[in-house]
Amino acid sequence: MSSKSVFKFLFSVVLFSACYGSSNAQDSTKASAEPPTYSGFIKPLGTEKNPYTFYYPYNKKAVRAVAVTNVAGYSTAMIGLYAAWYKDYPQTHFHFFNDNAEWLQIDKVGHAYSAYAESRASMELWRLTGISRNKRIWLGGLSGAFYQTTIETLDGFSSEWGWSWGDFAANVLGSGLLISQEFGWDEQRIQFKWSFHRKKYSDPELNERSDEIFGKSDPERFLKDYNGQTYWLSANIRSFFPKSRVPRWLQLSLGTGVEGLFGARSNIGTAKDGPLVFARPDIPRYRQWYIAPDIDLTKIRTRKKGIRMMLNILSIVKVPAPSLEYSKKGFRFNPVHF
């Protein structure tokens, strides 16, 4: 994900934690059919369409709590983001910036993922309040696009960046993936996931360049190093073939990543005053594509509140597994991909 998505990603994790650590209840659309007699856990509906859909009763106090959580969390994230990224940079009139050719577009995939994760977290938080299904989907589903559009607006007034239509489109795509699945299937049959491995090179110059542009610490690399990130779409096979004997937890994942990126548009870097500081046009820049098995953690049945919370938080991260890779260098088998 892009470096300015750090706060948004962390906010997503906070929302996910809040989702499953607060109130129990059932969706108001089914409250009369499923009375709230399940203290401390939620009960699977058990329908053929989606046996893992959970319903909660309407809870006015929970609605207020969720509204306050969203406003407070959003405000805190924006203040922190401004202090970290915008305060020390000069401001200018609102302007546009075309960065669609940068980073082999993997940053756009990161924007879509961030919007999806934020929307999903917010939607699950609203689910606990028992508001109607449509309200839950729209309020939660549009959250990711709204949060990130605010970031794009701040970018538009910063002389260092600018409003990016490519970023905006990716934000809408990420939220749209969640909304369309909820209305169409009442579940996330295709989940947007992410994985990371820290890159280490035998060439000291490449390690120094990575430290310079992606950061030296593990958390910085974790969030900024595009070369170590993989984004996945994990499809639940049983959801598409309900009469099959495929385990309900089994997913098939298609992933994408990049390799050899040591600059936004090329592997040539210059300092602000003009001198050349890095020149490695010999390093190929290319995309990678993957196929791998995965596990749908949300399909693991449990009545333990803490375990359920943990499984839903972890469901936005790809489970390590073997993968088949394809790139300009041909096919490659990875015994464990993360």
C-alpha positions in Angstrom: 0.0 0.0 0.0 1.1 3.6 -0.4 3.0 5.2 2.4 0.2 7.6 3.0 -2.1 4.6 3.6 -0.3 3.7 6.8 -2.8 5.5 9.1 -5.7 4.2 7.1 -4.6 0.6 7.3 -4.0 0.8 11.0 -7.4 2.4 11.5 -8.9 -0.6 9.6 -7.3 -2.9 12.1 -8.6 -0.9 15.0 -12.1 -1.0 13.5 -11.9 -4.8 13.1 -10.8 -5.1 16.7 -13.7 -3.0 17.8 -16.2 -4.9 15.6 -15.8 -8.2 17.5 -15.0 -6.8 20.9 -18.1 -4.8 21.5 -21.8 -5.6 21.6 -23.6 -8.8 20.6 -26.8 -8.5 18.7 -28.7 -9.6 15.6 -29.6 -7.8 12.4 -33.0 -6.1 12.7 -34.2 -7.7 9.5 -34.2 -11.1 11.3 -34.6 -10.1 14.9 -38.1 -11.5 15.3 -37.2 -14.8 13.8 -34.0 -15.1 15.9 -34.6 -13.7 19.4 -31.5 -12.5 21.2 -30.9 -15.4 23.5 -27.3 -16.0 22.6 -25.3 -14.4 25.4 -21.7 -14.0 24.5 -21.7 -15.5 21.0 -23.6 -15.3 17.7 -25.4 -18.1 16.0 -25.0 -19.1 12.3 -28.2 -18.7 10.4 -27.6 -22.0 8.6 -29.3 -21.2 5.3 -28.2 -22.8 2.0 -27.3 -19.4 0.6 -24.9 -18.6 3.4 -24.8 -20.7 6.6 -22.3 -18.3 8.2 -24.4 -15.1 8.0 -24.9 -13.6 11.5 -27.8 -11.5 12.6 -28.2 -9.1 15.5 -31.1 -7.2 17.2 -31.3 -3.5 17.0 -29.4 -1.8 19.8 -29.7 2.0 20.1 -26.8 2.3 22.4 -24.6 0.4 20.0 -25.6 2.7 17.2 -24.4 5.7 19.2 -21.2 3.9 20.3 -20.4 3.0 16.7 -21.1 6.5 15.4 -18.8 7.9 18.1 -16.1 5.3 17.4 -16.2 6.2 13.7 -16.1 9.9 14.2 -13.4 9.8 16.9 -11.3 7.2 15.0 -11.6 9.1 11.8 -10.7 12.5 13.4 -7.7 11.0 15.2 -6.4 9.3 12.0 -6.8 12.6 10.1 -5.0 14.6 12.7 -2.1 12.1 12.9 -1.9 11.9 9.1 -1.7 15.7 8.8 1.0 15.9 11.4 3.0 13.1 9.8 2.7 13.9 6.1 1.4 17.4 5.4 2.4 19.8 8.2 6.0 20.2 7.1 5.3 20.5 3.4 4.2 23.7 1.6 0.6 24.0 0.6 -0.7 25.4 -2.7 -3.9 25.8 -4.7 -5.9 22.6 -5.4 -4.3 20.8 -8.3 -4.1 17.4 -10.1 -1.3 15.0 -10.3 -1.1 12.1 -12.8 0.9 9.3 -11.1 -0.7 6.4 -13.0 2.7 5.4 -14.5 4.4 5.1 -11.1 5.4 1.9 -9.3 3.9 -0.3 -12.0 0.5 0.6 -10.6 1.0 -1.6 -7.5 0.3 1.5 -5.4 -3.2 1.6 -7.0 -3.8 -2.0 -5.9 -2.8 -0.9 -2.4 -5.4 1.9 -2.5 -8.1 -0.5 -3.5 -7.1 -2.9 -0.8 -7.1 -0.2 1.9 -10.6 1.0 0.9 -11.8 -2.6 0.9 -10.3 -3.3 4.4 -11.7 -0.1 5.8 -15.1 -0.6 4.3 -15.3 -4.2 5.6 -14.3 -3.2 9.1 -16.8 -0.4 9.2 -19.6 -2.6 7.8 -19.0 -5.3 10.4 -19.0 -2.7 13.1 -22.4 -1.4 11.9 -23.7 -5.0 11.7 -23.3 -5.2 15.5 -25.8 -2.4 16.0 -28.7 -4.3 14.3 -29.5 -1.5 11.8 -31.1 -2.6 8.6 -29.1 -4.5 6.0 -29.2 -1.8 3.4 -28.0 0.9 5.9 -25.3 -1.4 7.1 -23.9 -2.0 3.7 -24.1 1.6 2.5 -22.7 3.2 5.6 -19.9 0.7 6.0 -19.3 0.1 2.4 -18.8 3.7 1.5 -16.5 4.4 4.5 -13.3 3.3 2.8 -13.8 5.4 -0.3 -14.8 8.4 1.9 -11.8 8.1 4.2 -9.4 7.8 1.3 -11.1 10.6 -0.8 -10.4 12.9 2.2 -6.7 11.9 1.8 -6.8 12.7 -1.9 -8.3 16.1 -1.2 -5.4 16.9 1.2 -3.0 15.7 -1.5 -4.7 18.1 -3.9 -3.6 21.1 -1.8 -0.1 19.8 -1.1 2.7 21.0 -3.4 4.5 17.6 -3.0 1.5 15.7 -4.4 -1.8 16.4 -6.0 -5.3 14.9 -6.5 -4.8 11.6 -8.3 -7.8 10.3 -10.4 -6.1 6.9 -10.5 -6.0 6.8 -6.7 -9.6 7.9 -6.5 -10.7 5.2 -9.0 -8.9 2.6 -7.0 -10.6 3.7 -3.7 -14.0 3.4 -5.3 -13.1 0.0 -6.8 -12.1 -1.3 -3.4 -15.3 -0.2 -1.7 -17.4 -1.3 -4.7 -16.0 -4.8 -4.4 -17.4 -5.1 -0.9 -20.7 -3.4 -1.6 -21.5 -5.4 -4.7 -20.8 -8.7 -3.0 -23.0 -7.9 0.1 -25.9 -6.9 -2.1 -25.5 -9.8 -4.5 -24.5 -12.7 -2.2 -24.9 -11.4 1.4 -21.3 -12.4 2.0 -17.7 -11.8 0.8 -17.2 -14.7 -1.5 -14.1 -13.0 -2.9 -11.9 -11.5 -0.2 -9.2 -8.9 -0.8 -6.0 -9.9 1.1 -2.4 -8.9 1.5 0.9 -10.5 2.4 4.5 -9.3 2.9 8.0 -10.6 3.1 11.0 -8.4 3.8 13.4 -8.2 0.8 17.1 -8.6 1.3 19.6 -8.3 -1.5 23.1 -9.6 -2.1 24.0 -6.2 -3.6 24.7 -3.7 -0.8 23.7 -0.8 -3.0 20.1 -2.2 -3.4 19.8 -2.6 0.3 21.0 1.0 0.9 18.5 2.3 -1.7 15.7 0.3 -0.1 16.6 1.8 3.3 16.5 5.2 1.8 13.1 5.1 0.0 11.2 2.4 2.0 12.7 2.9 5.4 15.1 0.9 7.6 12.7 -0.5 10.3 10.5 -3.5 9.8 7.3 -1.5 10.3 8.3 0.9 7.6 9.2 -1.8 5.2 6.1 -3.6 6.1 4.0 -0.7 4.9 6.1 0.9 2.2 8.2 -1.7 0.3 6.3 -2.6 -2.8 8.8 -5.2 -3.7 7.9 -7.3 -0.7 4.1 -6.9 -0.9 1.6 -9.2 -2.6 -2.1 -8.5 -3.0 -4.6 -11.3 -3.4 -8.2 -12.0 -4.4 -9.2 -15.1 -2.5 -12.4 -16.9 -3.7 -14.3 -19.3 -1.5 -14.9 -22.3 -3.8 -17.8 -23.8 -1.8 -19.7 -20.5 -2.0 -19.7 -20.8 -5.8 -20.4 -24.5 -5.8 -22.6 -25.1 -2.8 -23.4 -28.8 -3.6 -19.8 -29.8 -3.9 -17.9 -31.5 -1.2 -15.1 -28.9 -1.1 -14.4 -27.8 2.4 -16.2 -24.5 3.3 -12.9 -23.0 4.4 -10.9 -23.6 1.2 -10.1 -20.7 -1.0 -8.3 -20.2 -4.3 -6.2 -17.1 -4.5 -4.9 -15.0 -7.4 -2.2 -12.6 -6.5 0.0 -9.9 -7.9 3.2 -8.2 -7.0 6.2 -6.4 -8.4 10.0 -6.8 -8.4 13.0 -4.5 -9.0 11.3 -1.2 -8.1 13.8 1.2 -6.7 12.1 4.4 -7.9 8.6 5.5 -8.8 9.1 5.6 -12.6 12.7 4.2 -13.1 15.6 2.9 -11.1 17.4 6.3 -11.4 17.3 8.7 -8.5 18.5 12.3 -8.0 18.7 14.5 -5.0 16.6 17.6 -4.7 19.5 19.8 -5.8 20.0 17.7 -9.0 23.0 15.3 -8.5 22.5 11.7 -9.4 22.4 9.5 -6.2 21.3 6.2 -7.7 21.5 4.7 -11.2 20.7 1.1 -11.7 18.9 0.8 -15.1 20.3 -2.7 -15.3 17.8 -3.9 -12.6 14.6 -5.2 -14.5 11.3 -3.8 -13.3 8.4 -6.3 -13.8 5.1 -7.6 -12.5 4.5 -11.0 -10.9 1.3 -13.1 -10.9 0.5 -15.9 -8.5 -2.0 -18.7 -7.9 -2.2 -20.3 -4.5 -4.6 -22.1 -2.0 -5.9 -20.1 0.9 -8.0 -20.5 4.0 -11.2 -18.6 4.7 -10.9 -17.9 8.4 -14.4 -16.5 8.6 -15.8 -20.0 7.9 -14.2 -21.5 11.0 -17.1 -22.1 13.5 -16.5 -20.9 17.0 -18.5 -19.5 19.9 -15.5 -17.9 21.5 -15.7 -14.2 21.2 -12.0 -13.5 21.3 -11.2 -16.2 18.7 -13.9 -15.0 16.4 -12.5 -11.5 16.7 -9.0 -12.7 15.9 -10.2 -14.7 12.9 -12.0 -11.8 11.4 -9.0 -9.5 11.9 -6.7 -12.0 10.3 -9.0 -12.6 7.3 -7.6 -9.5 5.5 -4.2 -11.2 5.5 -3.2 -14.1 3.2 -2.3 -17.4 4.9 1.2 -18.5 4.0 1.0 -21.4 1.4 2.8 -22.7 -1.7 2.3 -20.6 -4.8 2.9 -20.9 -8.5 4.5 -17.7 -9.9 4.5 -16.3 -13.4 6.5 -13.3 -14.6 8.7 -12.2 -17.5 11.2 -14.6 -16.2 8.8 -17.5 -16.7 7.2 -19.9 -14.1 8.5 -20.5 -10.6 7.3 -22.6 -7.7 7.4 -21.0 -4.2 7.2 -23.7 -1.4 5.9 -21.0 1.0 4.6 -17.6 -0.1 4.0 -14.8 2.3 
